[in-house]
């Protein structure tokens, strides 16, 4: 019973995200490219960036308030600087 329930959850999640063979090379994306992406892809990128800019010893916690604040900060910065590379922008804002 538990296995069946877990399988249904996994299947639902798989269906929620359309299959995409696209690879996202963050080193080539500009701020303009980033803000032009669809909402789901922006969410994936923001989640990856959130993890990337955490310290190695940080606990596995997602601070949703900080996540939203950082997303807003990045969106505003990218809106004002569309030609800057996304990683350059995030390095400047979140320091790595």
C-alpha positions as CSV (number, residue, x, y, z in Angstrom):
1,X,0.0,0.0,0.0
2,X,2.8,2.4,1.0
3,X,4.7,1.6,-2.2
4,X,1.6,2.2,-4.4
5,X,1.1,5.6,-2.7
6,X,4.7,6.6,-3.2
7,X,4.6,5.5,-6.9
8,X,1.5,7.7,-7.4
9,X,3.2,10.7,-5.9
10,X,6.3,10.1,-8.1
11,X,4.1,9.7,-11.2
12,X,2.2,12.9,-10.3
13,X,5.4,14.9,-10.0
14,X,6.7,13.5,-13.2
15,X,3.5,14.6,-15.0
16,X,3.7,18.0,-13.4
17,X,6.9,18.8,-15.2
18,X,6.9,18.3,-18.9
19,X,9.7,16.1,-20.2
20,X,12.4,18.4,-21.6
21,X,15.6,17.3,-23.1
22,X,17.0,20.8,-22.8
23,X,20.1,21.4,-20.8
24,X,20.4,24.8,-19.1
25,X,23.9,26.2,-19.3
26,X,23.9,28.9,-16.6
27,X,27.3,30.2,-17.7
28,X,25.8,31.4,-21.0
29,X,22.5,32.9,-19.9
30,X,22.2,36.6,-19.6
31,X,19.9,38.4,-17.3
32,X,17.6,39.1,-20.3
33,X,17.5,35.4,-21.1
34,X,16.7,34.5,-17.5
35,X,13.7,36.9,-17.1
36,X,12.3,35.8,-20.5
37,X,12.1,32.1,-19.4
38,X,8.8,30.6,-18.4
39,X,7.9,30.5,-14.7
40,X,8.7,26.8,-14.2
41,X,12.2,27.1,-15.6
42,X,12.9,30.3,-13.6
43,X,11.8,28.3,-10.5
44,X,14.3,25.5,-11.3
45,X,17.1,28.0,-11.9
46,X,16.3,29.9,-8.7
47,X,16.3,26.6,-6.7
48,X,19.6,25.6,-8.1
49,X,21.1,29.1,-7.4
50,X,19.7,29.0,-3.8
51,X,21.6,25.7,-3.2
52,X,24.7,26.9,-5.0
53,X,25.2,29.9,-2.8
54,X,24.7,28.1,0.5
55,X,27.8,27.2,2.5
56,X,28.8,23.6,2.5
57,X,28.0,23.2,6.2
58,X,24.6,24.9,6.1
59,X,21.7,22.8,7.3
60,X,19.4,21.4,4.6
61,X,16.8,24.1,5.1
62,X,15.0,26.3,2.6
63,X,14.3,29.7,4.1
64,X,11.3,30.6,1.9
65,X,11.3,34.3,3.0
66,X,15.0,34.6,2.1
67,X,14.4,32.6,-1.1
68,X,11.7,35.0,-2.2
69,X,13.7,38.1,-1.2
70,X,16.7,36.9,-3.2
71,X,14.5,36.1,-6.2
72,X,13.1,39.6,-6.1
73,X,16.5,41.1,-5.7
74,X,17.8,39.1,-8.7
75,X,14.8,40.0,-10.8
76,X,15.2,43.7,-10.1
77,X,18.9,43.6,-10.8
78,X,18.4,41.6,-14.0
79,X,15.7,44.0,-15.1
80,X,18.2,46.9,-14.7
81,X,21.1,45.0,-16.2
82,X,19.8,42.8,-19.0
83,X,23.2,42.2,-20.8
84,X,25.0,41.0,-17.7
85,X,25.6,37.2,-17.4
86,X,23.3,35.5,-14.9
87,X,26.2,34.0,-12.9
88,X,28.0,37.3,-12.9
89,X,24.9,38.9,-11.5
90,X,24.4,36.3,-8.8
91,X,28.0,36.4,-7.8
92,X,27.7,40.1,-7.4
93,X,24.5,39.9,-5.4
94,X,25.1,36.7,-3.3
95,X,28.9,36.4,-3.4
96,X,30.7,33.3,-4.2
